[in-house]
Amino acid sequence: MPDLAERLNAAIDDGFTVQVSTYLRADRVTPKSRNAWRAAGHETFKHAADGTLLMIAGQSKGKPRYAAILSTCKIEAFR
């Protein structure tokens, strides 16, 4: 069974928009934004070495910045 990062990336590839929400903020990842990051050579969702789920949150000095997705976050996929 694929891990959560792989399932989220696959859902976006299938045309879904994934929204990650916290108490203060909600970020949406559309197929268009995933394709832009993929063209730059970066995955939208991945796992850190310790298993923490990460989501791309921009870039700094040409390198991607990733933010941790904690268990208190709500993750939804919709068309």
Distance bins in CASP14 RR format, pairs under 12 A and 6 or more apart:
PFRMAT RR
TARGET T0000
AUTHOR 0000-0000-0000
RMODE 2
METHOD distances of the structure
MODEL  1
1 7 0 0 0 0 1 0 0 0 0 0 0
1 10 0 0 0 0 0 1 0 0 0 0 0
2 8 0 0 0 0 1 0 0 0 0 0 0
2 9 0 0 0 0 1 0 0 0 0 0 0
2 10 1 0 0 1 0 0 0 0 0 0 0
2 11 0 0 0 0 0 1 0 0 0 0 0
2 45 0 0 0 0 0 1 0 0 0 0 0
2 47 0 0 0 0 0 1 0 0 0 0 0
3 9 0 0 0 0 0 1 0 0 0 0 0
3 10 0 0 0 0 0 1 0 0 0 0 0
3 45 0 0 0 0 1 0 0 0 0 0 0
3 46 0 0 0 0 1 0 0 0 0 0 0
3 47 1 0 0 1 0 0 0 0 0 0 0
3 51 0 0 0 0 1 0 0 0 0 0 0
3 52 0 0 0 0 0 1 0 0 0 0 0
3 53 0 0 0 0 1 0 0 0 0 0 0
3 54 0 0 0 0 0 1 0 0 0 0 0
4 10 0 0 0 0 0 1 0 0 0 0 0
4 11 0 0 0 0 0 1 0 0 0 0 0
4 18 0 0 0 0 0 1 0 0 0 0 0
4 20 0 0 0 0 0 1 0 0 0 0 0
4 45 1 0 0 1 0 0 0 0 0 0 0
4 46 0 0 0 0 0 1 0 0 0 0 0
4 47 0 0 0 0 1 0 0 0 0 0 0
4 51 0 0 0 0 1 0 0 0 0 0 0
4 52 0 0 0 0 0 1 0 0 0 0 0
4 53 1 0 1 0 0 0 0 0 0 0 0
4 54 0 0 0 0 0 1 0 0 0 0 0
4 55 0 0 0 0 0 1 0 0 0 0 0
4 69 0 0 0 0 1 0 0 0 0 0 0
4 71 0 0 0 0 0 1 0 0 0 0 0
4 73 0 0 0 0 0 1 0 0 0 0 0
4 75 0 0 0 0 1 0 0 0 0 0 0
4 77 0 0 0 0 0 1 0 0 0 0 0
5 11 0 0 0 0 0 1 0 0 0 0 0
5 12 0 0 0 0 0 1 0 0 0 0 0
5 18 0 0 0 0 0 1 0 0 0 0 0
5 29 0 0 0 0 0 1 0 0 0 0 0
5 43 1 0 0 1 0 0 0 0 0 0 0
5 44 0 0 0 0 1 0 0 0 0 0 0
5 45 1 0 1 0 0 0 0 0 0 0 0
5 46 1 0 1 0 0 0 0 0 0 0 0
5 47 1 0 1 0 0 0 0 0 0 0 0
5 48 0 0 0 0 0 1 0 0 0 0 0
5 51 0 0 0 0 1 0 0 0 0 0 0
5 52 0 0 0 0 0 1 0 0 0 0 0
5 53 1 0 0 1 0 0 0 0 0 0 0
5 54 1 0 0 1 0 0 0 0 0 0 0
5 55 0 0 0 0 1 0 0 0 0 0 0
5 56 0 0 0 0 0 1 0 0 0 0 0
5 66 0 0 0 0 0 1 0 0 0 0 0
5 69 0 0 0 0 1 0 0 0 0 0 0
5 75 0 0 0 0 0 1 0 0 0 0 0
6 12 0 0 0 0 0 1 0 0 0 0 0
6 13 0 0 0 0 0 1 0 0 0 0 0
6 43 0 0 0 0 1 0 0 0 0 0 0
6 44 0 0 0 0 0 1 0 0 0 0 0
6 45 0 0 0 0 1 0 0 0 0 0 0
6 46 0 0 0 0 1 0 0 0 0 0 0
6 47 0 0 0 0 1 0 0 0 0 0 0
6 53 0 0 0 0 0 1 0 0 0 0 0
7 13 0 0 0 0 0 1 0 0 0 0 0
7 14 0 0 0 0 0 1 0 0 0 0 0
7 16 0 0 0 0 0 1 0 0 0 0 0
7 18 0 0 0 0 1 0 0 0 0 0 0
7 45 0 0 0 0 1 0 0 0 0 0 0
7 47 0 0 0 0 0 1 0 0 0 0 0
7 53 0 0 0 0 0 1 0 0 0 0 0
7 75 0 0 0 0 0 1 0 0 0 0 0
7 77 0 0 0 0 1 0 0 0 0 0 0
8 14 0 0 0 0 0 1 0 0 0 0 0
8 16 0 0 0 0 1 0 0 0 0 0 0
8 17 0 0 0 0 0 1 0 0 0 0 0
8 18 1 0 1 0 0 0 0 0 0 0 0
8 19 0 0 0 0 0 1 0 0 0 0 0
8 20 0 0 0 0 1 0 0 0 0 0 0
8 29 0 0 0 0 1 0 0 0 0 0 0
8 34 0 0 0 0 1 0 0 0 0 0 0
8 43 0 0 0 0 1 0 0 0 0 0 0
8 44 1 0 0 1 0 0 0 0 0 0 0
8 45 1 0 1 0 0 0 0 0 0 0 0
8 46 0 0 0 0 1 0 0 0 0 0 0
8 47 0 0 0 0 0 1 0 0 0 0 0
8 53 0 0 0 0 1 0 0 0 0 0 0
8 54 0 0 0 0 0 1 0 0 0 0 0
8 55 0 0 0 0 1 0 0 0 0 0 0
8 56 0 0 0 0 0 1 0 0 0 0 0
8 69 0 0 0 0 1 0 0 0 0 0 0
8 73 0 0 0 0 0 1 0 0 0 0 0
8 75 1 0 0 1 0 0 0 0 0 0 0
8 76 0 0 0 0 0 1 0 0 0 0 0
8 77 1 0 0 1 0 0 0 0 0 0 0
9 15 0 0 0 0 0 1 0 0 0 0 0
9 16 0 0 0 0 0 1 0 0 0 0 0
9 18 0 0 0 0 1 0 0 0 0 0 0
9 29 0 0 0 0 1 0 0 0 0 0 0
9 31 0 0 0 0 0 1 0 0 0 0 0
9 34 1 0 0 1 0 0 0 0 0 0 0
9 35 0 0 0 0 0 1 0 0 0 0 0
9 37 0 0 0 0 0 1 0 0 0 0 0
9 38 0 0 0 0 1 0 0 0 0 0 0
9 42 0 0 0 0 0 1 0 0 0 0 0
9 43 1 0 0 1 0 0 0 0 0 0 0
9 44 1 0 0 1 0 0 0 0 0 0 0
9 45 1 0 1 0 0 0 0 0 0 0 0
9 46 0 0 0 0 1 0 0 0 0 0 0
9 47 0 0 0 0 0 1 0 0 0 0 0
9 53 0 0 0 0 0 1 0 0 0 0 0
9 54 0 0 0 0 0 1 0 0 0 0 0
9 55 0 0 0 0 0 1 0 0 0 0 0
9 56 0 0 0 0 0 1 0 0 0 0 0
9 77 0 0 0 0 0 1 0 0 0 0 0
10 16 0 0 0 0 1 0 0 0 0 0 0
10 18 0 0 0 0 0 1 0 0 0 0 0
10 31 0 0 0 0 0 1 0 0 0 0 0
10 34 0 0 0 0 0 1 0 0 0 0 0
10 43 0 0 0 0 0 1 0 0 0 0 0
10 44 0 0 0 0 0 1 0 0 0 0 0
10 45 0 0 0 0 1 0 0 0 0 0 0
10 77 0 0 0 0 0 1 0 0 0 0 0
11 17 0 0 0 0 1 0 0 0 0 0 0
11 18 1 0 0 1 0 0 0 0 0 0 0
11 19 0 0 0 0 0 1 0 0 0 0 0
11 29 0 0 0 0 1 0 0 0 0 0 0
11 30 0 0 0 0 0 1 0 0 0 0 0
11 31 0 0 0 0 1 0 0 0 0 0 0
11 34 0 0 0 0 1 0 0 0 0 0 0
11 44 0 0 0 0 0 1 0 0 0 0 0
11 45 0 0 0 0 1 0 0 0 0 0 0
11 75 0 0 0 0 1 0 0 0 0 0 0
11 76 0 0 0 0 0 1 0 0 0 0 0
11 77 1 0 1 0 0 0 0 0 0 0 0
11 78 0 0 0 0 1 0 0 0 0 0 0
11 79 0 0 0 0 0 1 0 0 0 0 0
12 18 1 0 1 0 0 0 0 0 0 0 0
12 19 0 0 0 0 0 1 0 0 0 0 0
12 20 0 0 0 0 0 1 0 0 0 0 0
12 28 0 0 0 0 0 1 0 0 0 0 0
12 29 1 0 1 0 0 0 0 0 0 0 0
12 30 1 0 0 1 0 0 0 0 0 0 0
12 31 1 0 1 0 0 0 0 0 0 0 0
12 32 0 0 0 0 1 0 0 0 0 0 0
12 33 0 0 0 0 1 0 0 0 0 0 0
12 34 1 0 1 0 0 0 0 0 0 0 0
12 35 0 0 0 0 1 0 0 0 0 0 0
12 36 0 0 0 0 0 1 0 0 0 0 0
12 37 0 0 0 0 0 1 0 0 0 0 0
12 38 0 0 0 0 1 0 0 0 0 0 0
12 43 0 0 0 0 0 1 0 0 0 0 0
12 44 1 0 0 1 0 0 0 0 0 0 0
12 45 0 0 0 0 1 0 0 0 0 0 0
12 55 0 0 0 0 0 1 0 0 0 0 0
12 56 0 0 0 0 0 1 0 0 0 0 0
12 75 0 0 0 0 0 1 0 0 0 0 0
12 77 0 0 0 0 1 0 0 0 0 0 0
12 78 0 0 0 0 0 1 0 0 0 0 0
12 79 0 0 0 0 0 1 0 0 0 0 0
13 29 0 0 0 0 0 1 0 0 0 0 0
13 30 0 0 0 0 0 1 0 0 0 0 0
13 31 1 0 0 1 0 0 0 0 0 0 0
13 32 0 0 0 0 0 1 0 0 0 0 0
13 34 1 0 0 1 0 0 0 0 0 0 0
13 35 0 0 0 0 1 0 0 0 0 0 0
13 38 0 0 0 0 1 0 0 0 0 0 0
13 43 0 0 0 0 0 1 0 0 0 0 0
13 44 0 0 0 0 1 0 0 0 0 0 0
13 45 0 0 0 0 0 1 0 0 0 0 0
13 77 0 0 0 0 0 1 0 0 0 0 0
14 31 0 0 0 0 1 0 0 0 0 0 0
14 34 0 0 0 0 0 1 0 0 0 0 0
14 77 0 0 0 0 1 0 0 0 0 0 0
14 78 0 0 0 0 0 1 0 0 0 0 0
14 79 0 0 0 0 1 0 0 0 0 0 0
15 29 0 0 0 0 0 1 0 0 0 0 0
15 30 0 0 0 0 1 0 0 0 0 0 0
15 31 1 0 1 0 0 0 0 0 0 0 0
15 32 0 0 0 0 1 0 0 0 0 0 0
15 33 0 0 0 0 0 1 0 0 0 0 0
15 34 0 0 0 0 1 0 0 0 0 0 0
15 35 0 0 0 0 0 1 0 0 0 0 0
15 77 0 0 0 0 1 0 0 0 0 0 0
15 78 0 0 0 0 0 1 0 0 0 0 0
15 79 1 0 0 1 0 0 0 0 0 0 0
16 28 0 0 0 0 0 1 0 0 0 0 0
16 29 0 0 0 0 1 0 0 0 0 0 0
16 30 0 0 0 0 1 0 0 0 0 0 0
16 31 1 0 0 1 0 0 0 0 0 0 0
16 34 0 0 0 0 0 1 0 0 0 0 0
16 75 0 0 0 0 0 1 0 0 0 0 0
16 76 0 0 0 0 1 0 0 0 0 0 0
16 77 1 0 1 0 0 0 0 0 0 0 0
16 78 1 0 0 1 0 0 0 0 0 0 0
16 79 1 0 1 0 0 0 0 0 0 0 0
17 26 0 0 0 0 0 1 0 0 0 0 0
17 27 0 0 0 0 0 1 0 0 0 0 0
17 28 1 0 1 0 0 0 0 0 0 0 0
17 29 1 0 0 1 0 0 0 0 0 0 0
17 30 1 0 1 0 0 0 0 0 0 0 0
17 31 1 0 0 1 0 0 0 0 0 0 0
17 32 0 0 0 0 1 0 0 0 0 0 0
17 33 0 0 0 0 1 0 0 0 0 0 0
17 34 0 0 0 0 1 0 0 0 0 0 0
17 44 0 0 0 0 0 1 0 0 0 0 0
17 75 0 0 0 0 0 1 0 0 0 0 0
17 76 0 0 0 0 1 0 0 0 0 0 0
17 77 1 0 0 1 0 0 0 0 0 0 0
17 78 1 0 1 0 0 0 0 0 0 0 0
17 79 1 0 0 1 0 0 0 0 0 0 0
18 26 0 0 0 0 0 1 0 0 0 0 0
18 27 0 0 0 0 1 0 0 0 0 0 0
18 28 1 0 0 1 0 0 0 0 0 0 0
18 29 1 0 1 0 0 0 0 0 0 0 0
18 30 0 0 0 0 1 0 0 0 0 0 0
18 31 0 0 0 0 1 0 0 0 0 0 0
18 33 0 0 0 0 0 1 0 0 0 0 0
18 34 0 0 0 0 1 0 0 0 0 0 0
18 44 0 0 0 0 1 0 0 0 0 0 0
18 45 0 0 0 0 1 0 0 0 0 0 0
18 53 0 0 0 0 0 1 0 0 0 0 0
18 55 0 0 0 0 1 0 0 0 0 0 0
18 56 0 0 0 0 0 1 0 0 0 0 0
18 69 0 0 0 0 0 1 0 0 0 0 0
18 73 0 0 0 0 0 1 0 0 0 0 0
18 74 0 0 0 0 0 1 0 0 0 0 0
18 75 1 0 0 1 0 0 0 0 0 0 0
18 76 1 0 0 1 0 0 0 0 0 0 0
18 77 1 0 1 0 0 0 0 0 0 0 0
18 78 0 0 0 0 1 0 0 0 0 0 0
18 79 0 0 0 0 0 1 0 0 0 0 0
19 25 0 0 0 0 0 1 0 0 0 0 0
19 26 1 0 1 0 0 0 0 0 0 0 0
19 27 1 0 0 1 0 0 0 0 0 0 0
19 28 1 0 1 0 0 0 0 0 0 0 0
19 29 1 0 0 1 0 0 0 0 0 0 0
19 30 0 0 0 0 1 0 0 0 0 0 0
19 55 0 0 0 0 0 1 0 0 0 0 0
19 69 0 0 0 0 0 1 0 0 0 0 0
19 73 0 0 0 0 0 1 0 0 0 0 0
19 74 0 0 0 0 1 0 0 0 0 0 0
19 75 1 0 0 1 0 0 0 0 0 0 0
19 76 1 0 1 0 0 0 0 0 0 0 0
19 77 1 0 0 1 0 0 0 0 0 0 0
19 78 1 0 0 1 0 0 0 0 0 0 0
19 79 0 0 0 0 0 1 0 0 0 0 0
20 26 1 0 0 1 0 0 0 0 0 0 0
20 27 1 0 1 0 0 0 0 0 0 0 0
20 28 0 0 0 0 1 0 0 0 0 0 0
20 29 1 0 0 1 0 0 0 0 0 0 0
20 44 0 0 0 0 0 1 0 0 0 0 0
20 45 0 0 0 0 1 0 0 0 0 0 0
20 53 0 0 0 0 1 0 0 0 0 0 0
20 54 0 0 0 0 0 1 0 0 0 0 0
20 55 1 0 1 0 0 0 0 0 0 0 0
20 56 0 0 0 0 0 1 0 0 0 0 0
20 57 0 0 0 0 0 1 0 0 0 0 0
20 67 0 0 0 0 1 0 0 0 0 0 0
20 68 0 0 0 0 0 1 0 0 0 0 0
20 69 1 0 1 0 0 0 0 0 0 0 0
20 70 0 0 0 0 0 1 0 0 0 0 0
20 72 0 0 0 0 0 1 0 0 0 0 0
20 73 1 0 1 0 0 0 0 0 0 0 0
20 74 1 0 0 1 0 0 0 0 0 0 0
20 75 1 0 1 0 0 0 0 0 0 0 0
20 76 0 0 0 0 1 0 0 0 0 0 0
20 77 0 0 0 0 0 1 0 0 0 0 0
21 27 1 0 0 1 0 0 0 0 0 0 0
21 28 0 0 0 0 1 0 0 0 0 0 0
21 55 0 0 0 0 0 1 0 0 0 0 0
21 69 0 0 0 0 0 1 0 0 0 0 0
21 70 0 0 0 0 0 1 0 0 0 0 0
21 72 0 0 0 0 1 0 0 0 0 0 0
21 73 1 0 0 1 0 0 0 0 0 0 0
21 74 1 0 1 0 0 0 0 0 0 0 0
21 75 1 0 0 1 0 0 0 0 0 0 0
21 76 1 0 0 1 0 0 0 0 0 0 0
22 55 0 0 0 0 0 1 0 0 0 0 0
22 67 0 0 0 0 1 0 0 0 0 0 0
22 68 0 0 0 0 0 1 0 0 0 0 0
22 69 0 0 0 0 1 0 0 0 0 0 0
22 70 1 0 0 1 0 0 0 0 0 0 0
22 71 0 0 0 0 0 1 0 0 0 0 0
22 72 1 0 0 1 0 0 0 0 0 0 0
22 73 1 0 1 0 0 0 0 0 0 0 0
22 74 1 0 0 1 0 0 0 0 0 0 0
22 75 0 0 0 0 0 1 0 0 0 0 0
23 70 0 0 0 0 0 1 0 0 0 0 0
23 72 1 0 0 1 0 0 0 0 0 0 0
23 73 0 0 0 0 1 0 0 0 0 0 0
23 74 0 0 0 0 1 0 0 0 0 0 0
24 72 0 0 0 0 0 1 0 0 0 0 0
24 73 0 0 0 0 0 1 0 0 0 0 0
25 55 0 0 0 0 0 1 0 0 0 0 0
25 57 0 0 0 0 0 1 0 0 0 0 0
25 67 0 0 0 0 1 0 0 0 0 0 0
25 69 0 0 0 0 0 1 0 0 0 0 0
25 73 0 0 0 0 1 0 0 0 0 0 0
25 74 0 0 0 0 0 1 0 0 0 0 0
26 73 0 0 0 0 1 0 0 0 0 0 0
26 74 0 0 0 0 1 0 0 0 0 0 0
26 75 0 0 0 0 0 1 0 0 0 0 0
26 76 0 0 0 0 1 0 0 0 0 0 0
27 33 0 0 0 0 1 0 0 0 0 0 0
27 44 0 0 0 0 0 1 0 0 0 0 0
27 45 0 0 0 0 0 1 0 0 0 0 0
27 55 1 0 0 1 0 0 0 0 0 0 0
27 56 0 0 0 0 1 0 0 0 0 0 0
27 57 1 0 0 1 0 0 0 0 0 0 0
27 58 0 0 0 0 0 1 0 0 0 0 0
27 67 0 0 0 0 1 0 0 0 0 0 0
27 69 0 0 0 0 1 0 0 0 0 0 0
27 73 0 0 0 0 1 0 0 0 0 0 0
27 74 0 0 0 0 0 1 0 0 0 0 0
27 75 0 0 0 0 0 1 0 0 0 0 0
27 76 0 0 0 0 0 1 0 0 0 0 0
28 34 0 0 0 0 0 1 0 0 0 0 0
28 44 0 0 0 0 0 1 0 0 0 0 0
28 55 0 0 0 0 0 1 0 0 0 0 0
28 75 0 0 0 0 0 1 0 0 0 0 0
28 76 0 0 0 0 1 0 0 0 0 0 0
28 77 0 0 0 0 0 1 0 0 0 0 0
28 78 0 0 0 0 1 0 0 0 0 0 0
29 35 0 0 0 0 0 1 0 0 0 0 0
29 36 0 0 0 0 0 1 0 0 0 0 0
29 37 0 0 0 0 1 0 0 0 0 0 0
29 38 0 0 0 0 0 1 0 0 0 0 0
29 43 0 0 0 0 0 1 0 0 0 0 0
29 44 1 0 1 0 0 0 0 0 0 0 0
29 45 1 0 0 1 0 0 0 0 0 0 0
29 55 1 0 0 1 0 0 0 0 0 0 0
29 56 0 0 0 0 1 0 0 0 0 0 0
29 57 0 0 0 0 0 1 0 0 0 0 0
29 58 0 0 0 0 0 1 0 0 0 0 0
29 67 0 0 0 0 0 1 0 0 0 0 0
29 69 0 0 0 0 0 1 0 0 0 0 0
29 75 0 0 0 0 0 1 0 0 0 0 0
29 76 0 0 0 0 0 1 0 0 0 0 0
29 77 0 0 0 0 1 0 0 0 0 0 0
29 78 0 0 0 0 0 1 0 0 0 0 0
30 36 0 0 0 0 1 0 0 0 0 0 0
30 37 0 0 0 0 0 1 0 0 0 0 0
30 44 0 0 0 0 0 1 0 0 0 0 0
30 77 0 0 0 0 0 1 0 0 0 0 0
30 78 0 0 0 0 0 1 0 0 0 0 0
30 79 0 0 0 0 0 1 0 0 0 0 0
31 37 0 0 0 0 0 1 0 0 0 0 0
31 38 0 0 0 0 0 1 0 0 0 0 0
31 44 0 0 0 0 0 1 0 0 0 0 0
31 77 0 0 0 0 0 1 0 0 0 0 0
31 79 0 0 0 0 0 1 0 0 0 0 0
32 38 0 0 0 0 0 1 0 0 0 0 0
32 39 0 0 0 0 0 1 0 0 0 0 0
32 44 0 0 0 0 0 1 0 0 0 0 0
33 39 0 0 0 0 0 1 0 0 0 0 0
33 40 0 0 0 0 0 1 0 0 0 0 0
33 42 0 0 0 0 0 1 0 0 0 0 0
33 44 1 0 0 1 0 0 0 0 0 0 0
33 45 0 0 0 0 0 1 0 0 0 0 0
33 55 0 0 0 0 0 1 0 0 0 0 0
33 56 0 0 0 0 1 0 0 0 0 0 0
33 57 0 0 0 0 0 1 0 0 0 0 0
33 58 0 0 0 0 0 1 0 0 0 0 0
34 40 0 0 0 0 0 1 0 0 0 0 0
34 41 0 0 0 0 0 1 0 0 0 0 0
34 42 0 0 0 0 1 0 0 0 0 0 0
34 43 0 0 0 0 1 0 0 0 0 0 0
34 44 1 0 1 0 0 0 0 0 0 0 0
34 45 0 0 0 0 1 0 0 0 0 0 0
34 55 0 0 0 0 0 1 0 0 0 0 0
34 56 0 0 0 0 1 0 0 0 0 0 0
35 41 0 0 0 0 0 1 0 0 0 0 0
35 42 0 0 0 0 0 1 0 0 0 0 0
35 44 0 0 0 0 1 0 0 0 0 0 0
36 42 0 0 0 0 1 0 0 0 0 0 0
36 44 0 0 0 0 1 0 0 0 0 0 0
36 56 0 0 0 0 0 1 0 0 0 0 0
36 58 0 0 0 0 0 1 0 0 0 0 0
36 59 0 0 0 0 0 1 0 0 0 0 0
36 64 0 0 0 0 0 1 0 0 0 0 0
37 43 1 0 0 1 0 0 0 0 0 0 0
37 44 1 0 1 0 0 0 0 0 0 0 0
37 45 0 0 0 0 0 1 0 0 0 0 0
37 46 0 0 0 0 0 1 0 0 0 0 0
37 55 0 0 0 0 0 1 0 0 0 0 0
37 56 1 0 1 0 0 0 0 0 0 0 0
37 57 0 0 0 0 0 1 0 0 0 0 0
37 58 0 0 0 0 1 0 0 0 0 0 0
37 59 0 0 0 0 1 0 0 0 0 0 0
37 64 1 0 0 1 0 0 0 0 0 0 0
37 65 0 0 0 0 0 1 0 0 0 0 0
37 66 0 0 0 0 0 1 0 0 0 0 0
38 44 1 0 0 1 0 0 0 0 0 0 0
38 45 0 0 0 0 0 1 0 0 0 0 0
38 56 0 0 0 0 0 1 0 0 0 0 0
38 64 0 0 0 0 0 1 0 0 0 0 0
40 56 0 0 0 0 1 0 0 0 0 0 0
40 58 0 0 0 0 0 1 0 0 0 0 0
40 59 0 0 0 0 1 0 0 0 0 0 0
40 62 0 0 0 0 1 0 0 0 0 0 0
40 63 0 0 0 0 0 1 0 0 0 0 0
40 64 1 0 0 1 0 0 0 0 0 0 0
41 56 0 0 0 0 0 1 0 0 0 0 0
41 59 0 0 0 0 0 1 0 0 0 0 0
41 62 0 0 0 0 0 1 0 0 0 0 0
41 63 0 0 0 0 0 1 0 0 0 0 0
41 64 0 0 0 0 1 0 0 0 0 0 0
42 54 0 0 0 0 0 1 0 0 0 0 0
42 55 0 0 0 0 0 1 0 0 0 0 0
42 56 1 0 0 1 0 0 0 0 0 0 0
42 57 0 0 0 0 0 1 0 0 0 0 0
42 58 0 0 0 0 1 0 0 0 0 0 0
42 59 0 0 0 0 1 0 0 0 0 0 0
42 62 0 0 0 0 0 1 0 0 0 0 0
42 63 0 0 0 0 1 0 0 0 0 0 0
42 64 1 0 1 0 0 0 0 0 0 0 0
42 65 0 0 0 0 0 1 0 0 0 0 0
42 66 0 0 0 0 1 0 0 0 0 0 0
43 53 0 0 0 0 0 1 0 0 0 0 0
43 54 0 0 0 0 1 0 0 0 0 0 0
43 55 0 0 0 0 1 0 0 0 0 0 0
43 56 1 0 0 1 0 0 0 0 0 0 0
43 64 0 0 0 0 1 0 0 0 0 0 0
43 66 0 0 0 0 1 0 0 0 0 0 0
44 53 0 0 0 0 0 1 0 0 0 0 0
44 54 0 0 0 0 1 0 0 0 0 0 0
44 55 1 0 0 1 0 0 0 0 0 0 0
44 56 1 0 1 0 0 0 0 0 0 0 0
44 57 0 0 0 0 0 1 0 0 0 0 0
44 58 0 0 0 0 0 1 0 0 0 0 0
44 64 0 0 0 0 1 0 0 0 0 0 0
44 66 0 0 0 0 1 0 0 0 0 0 0
44 67 0 0 0 0 0 1 0 0 0 0 0
44 69 0 0 0 0 0 1 0 0 0 0 0
45 52 0 0 0 0 0 1 0 0 0 0 0
45 53 1 0 0 1 0 0 0 0 0 0 0
45 54 1 0 0 1 0 0 0 0 0 0 0
45 55 1 0 1 0 0 0 0 0 0 0 0
45 56 1 0 0 1 0 0 0 0 0 0 0
45 57 0 0 0 0 0 1 0 0 0 0 0
45 64 0 0 0 0 0 1 0 0 0 0 0
45 66 0 0 0 0 1 0 0 0 0 0 0
45 67 0 0 0 0 0 1 0 0 0 0 0
45 68 0 0 0 0 0 1 0 0 0 0 0
45 69 0 0 0 0 1 0 0 0 0 0 0
45 75 0 0 0 0 1 0 0 0 0 0 0
45 77 0 0 0 0 0 1 0 0 0 0 0
46 52 0 0 0 0 1 0 0 0 0 0 0
46 53 0 0 0 0 1 0 0 0 0 0 0
46 54 1 0 1 0 0 0 0 0 0 0 0
46 55 0 0 0 0 1 0 0 0 0 0 0
46 56 0 0 0 0 1 0 0 0 0 0 0
46 64 0 0 0 0 1 0 0 0 0 0 0
46 66 1 0 0 1 0 0 0 0 0 0 0
46 67 0 0 0 0 0 1 0 0 0 0 0
46 68 0 0 0 0 0 1 0 0 0 0 0
46 69 0 0 0 0 0 1 0 0 0 0 0
47 53 1 0 0 1 0 0 0 0 0 0 0
47 54 1 0 0 1 0 0 0 0 0 0 0
47 55 0 0 0 0 0 1 0 0 0 0 0
47 66 0 0 0 0 0 1 0 0 0 0 0
47 68 0 0 0 0 0 1 0 0 0 0 0
47 69 0 0 0 0 0 1 0 0 0 0 0
48 54 1 0 1 0 0 0 0 0 0 0 0
48 55 0 0 0 0 0 1 0 0 0 0 0
48 66 1 0 0 1 0 0 0 0 0 0 0
48 67 0 0 0 0 0 1 0 0 0 0 0
48 68 1 0 0 1 0 0 0 0 0 0 0
48 69 0 0 0 0 0 1 0 0 0 0 0
50 68 0 0 0 0 1 0 0 0 0 0 0
51 68 0 0 0 0 1 0 0 0 0 0 0
51 69 0 0 0 0 0 1 0 0 0 0 0
52 66 0 0 0 0 1 0 0 0 0 0 0
52 67 0 0 0 0 0 1 0 0 0 0 0
52 68 1 0 1 0 0 0 0 0 0 0 0
52 69 1 0 0 1 0 0 0 0 0 0 0
52 70 0 0 0 0 1 0 0 0 0 0 0
52 71 0 0 0 0 0 1 0 0 0 0 0
52 73 0 0 0 0 0 1 0 0 0 0 0
53 66 0 0 0 0 1 0 0 0 0 0 0
53 67 0 0 0 0 1 0 0 0 0 0 0
53 68 1 0 0 1 0 0 0 0 0 0 0
53 69 1 0 1 0 0 0 0 0 0 0 0
53 70 0 0 0 0 1 0 0 0 0 0 0
53 71 0 0 0 0 1 0 0 0 0 0 0
53 73 0 0 0 0 1 0 0 0 0 0 0
53 75 0 0 0 0 1 0 0 0 0 0 0
54 64 0 0 0 0 1 0 0 0 0 0 0
54 65 0 0 0 0 1 0 0 0 0 0 0
54 66 1 1 0 0 0 0 0 0 0 0 0
54 67 1 0 0 1 0 0 0 0 0 0 0
54 68 1 0 1 0 0 0 0 0 0 0 0
54 69 1 0 0 1 0 0 0 0 0 0 0
54 70 0 0 0 0 0 1 0 0 0 0 0
54 73 0 0 0 0 0 1 0 0 0 0 0
55 64 0 0 0 0 0 1 0 0 0 0 0
55 65 0 0 0 0 0 1 0 0 0 0 0
55 66 1 0 0 1 0 0 0 0 0 0 0
55 67 1 0 1 0 0 0 0 0 0 0 0
55 68 0 0 0 0 1 0 0 0 0 0 0
55 69 1 0 1 0 0 0 0 0 0 0 0
55 70 0 0 0 0 0 1 0 0 0 0 0
55 73 0 0 0 0 1 0 0 0 0 0 0
55 75 0 0 0 0 1 0 0 0 0 0 0
56 63 0 0 0 0 0 1 0 0 0 0 0
56 64 1 0 1 0 0 0 0 0 0 0 0
56 65 1 0 0 1 0 0 0 0 0 0 0
56 66 1 0 1 0 0 0 0 0 0 0 0
56 67 1 0 0 1 0 0 0 0 0 0 0
56 68 0 0 0 0 0 1 0 0 0 0 0
56 69 0 0 0 0 0 1 0 0 0 0 0
57 63 0 0 0 0 0 1 0 0 0 0 0
57 64 0 0 0 0 1 0 0 0 0 0 0
57 65 1 0 1 0 0 0 0 0 0 0 0
57 66 1 0 0 1 0 0 0 0 0 0 0
57 67 1 0 1 0 0 0 0 0 0 0 0
57 68 0 0 0 0 1 0 0 0 0 0 0
57 69 0 0 0 0 0 1 0 0 0 0 0
58 64 1 0 0 1 0 0 0 0 0 0 0
58 65 1 0 1 0 0 0 0 0 0 0 0
58 66 0 0 0 0 1 0 0 0 0 0 0
58 67 0 0 0 0 1 0 0 0 0 0 0
59 65 1 0 0 1 0 0 0 0 0 0 0
59 66 0 0 0 0 0 1 0 0 0 0 0
60 66 0 0 0 0 0 1 0 0 0 0 0
67 73 0 0 0 0 1 0 0 0 0 0 0
69 75 1 0 0 1 0 0 0 0 0 0 0
END
